[in-house]
Amino acid sequence: MKILHLNVLGIFLILISLFISSMIYENGDKNAASMYLLIFSIPFIILSIINCSILKIAERNYSKKTLVITLSFLFPLLSIISIATNDLSLKLVGTVGIIGFGLTNIIWAVSLNELKNKTSN
């Protein structure tokens, strides 16, 4: 998967998960969810670009399986750790991260596996 496609997919998934999670967090208040989207969108877009860059680094080092697995689980694992805290705002950030980064990494892994299967044939 090209880096631009992966970045656009990651940004789209993180913004959608941010809006949905904030709607759930604020009990359906669209104005508050829009405020969360406005405030948290820039940091999450930057984190999404970093996540996609890390995935491209892992894709180049595909022969080292442990490195690929470690790099692909980095941001979802940090999101799970932030969910385990007692702070409610960190739980929101963790929920958004696990949905956005998790889906991006799963889609990346599936496309990487299909790409490696096509090149081996």
C-alpha positions in Angstrom: 0.0 0.0 0.0 1.4 3.4 -0.9 2.3 5.7 1.9 -0.2 8.4 0.8 -3.0 5.9 0.7 -2.1 4.6 4.1 -1.9 8.1 5.6 -5.2 9.2 4.1 -6.8 5.9 5.4 -5.3 6.4 8.8 -6.4 10.0 9.1 -9.9 9.2 8.0 -10.2 6.3 10.4 -8.9 8.3 13.3 -11.2 11.2 12.7 -14.3 9.0 12.3 -13.4 7.1 15.5 -12.8 10.4 17.3 -16.2 11.7 16.4 -18.0 8.4 17.2 -16.1 8.0 20.5 -16.8 11.6 21.6 -20.5 11.1 20.7 -20.6 8.1 23.0 -18.5 9.9 25.6 -20.9 12.9 25.6 -24.1 10.9 25.4 -25.0 12.0 21.9 -24.3 15.7 22.1 -23.2 16.7 18.6 -21.9 20.1 19.7 -19.6 18.6 22.3 -18.5 15.9 19.8 -17.7 18.6 17.3 -15.7 20.4 19.9 -13.7 17.3 20.6 -13.1 16.9 16.9 -11.9 20.4 16.6 -9.6 20.3 19.6 -8.2 16.7 19.2 -8.0 16.4 15.4 -4.5 18.0 14.9 -2.7 15.8 17.6 -4.5 12.7 16.3 -3.6 13.5 12.7 0.0 13.9 13.7 -0.1 10.6 15.6 -1.7 8.9 12.6 1.0 10.1 10.3 3.6 8.8 12.7 1.9 5.5 12.9 1.7 5.1 9.2 5.4 6.1 8.9 6.3 3.4 11.4 4.3 0.9 9.4 6.2 1.8 6.2 9.5 1.3 8.1 8.2 -2.1 9.3 7.2 -2.9 5.7 10.8 -2.3 4.5 12.1 -4.6 7.2 9.7 -7.4 6.4 12.3 -10.2 6.8 12.6 -9.4 10.5 9.2 -10.7 11.8 9.7 -9.6 15.4 10.5 -6.1 14.3 7.3 -5.9 12.1 5.1 -7.3 14.9 6.6 -4.9 17.5 6.3 -1.8 15.3 2.7 -2.7 14.3 1.6 -3.1 17.9 3.3 0.0 19.2 0.4 2.6 19.0 -2.4 0.1 19.7 -0.6 -1.0 22.8 -0.1 2.6 24.0 -3.8 3.1 23.5 -4.6 0.1 25.6 -2.4 1.4 28.4 -4.1 4.7 28.3 -7.5 3.0 28.5 -6.3 1.2 31.7 -5.8 4.5 33.5 -8.3 6.2 35.8 -8.4 9.5 33.9 -11.5 9.8 31.7 -9.9 12.0 29.1 -7.1 9.4 28.6 -9.8 6.7 28.3 -11.3 8.7 25.4 -7.9 9.1 23.8 -7.2 5.4 24.3 -10.5 4.4 22.8 -10.0 6.6 19.7 -6.5 5.3 19.4 -7.4 1.6 19.7 -10.1 2.0 17.1 -8.2 4.2 14.6 -4.7 2.8 14.9 -6.0 -0.8 15.3 -8.1 -0.7 12.1 -5.3 1.0 10.2 -2.8 -1.6 11.3 -5.1 -4.5 10.5 -5.8 -3.1 7.0 -2.1 -2.6 6.5 -1.2 -6.1 7.7 -3.8 -7.7 5.3 -2.6 -5.6 2.4 1.0 -6.5 3.2 0.2 -10.2 3.4 -1.6 -10.1 0.0 1.3 -8.1 -1.5 3.8 -10.7 -0.3 1.7 -13.6 -1.5 1.4 -12.0 -5.0 5.1 -11.4 -5.3 6.0 -15.0 -4.2 3.8 -16.5 -6.9 
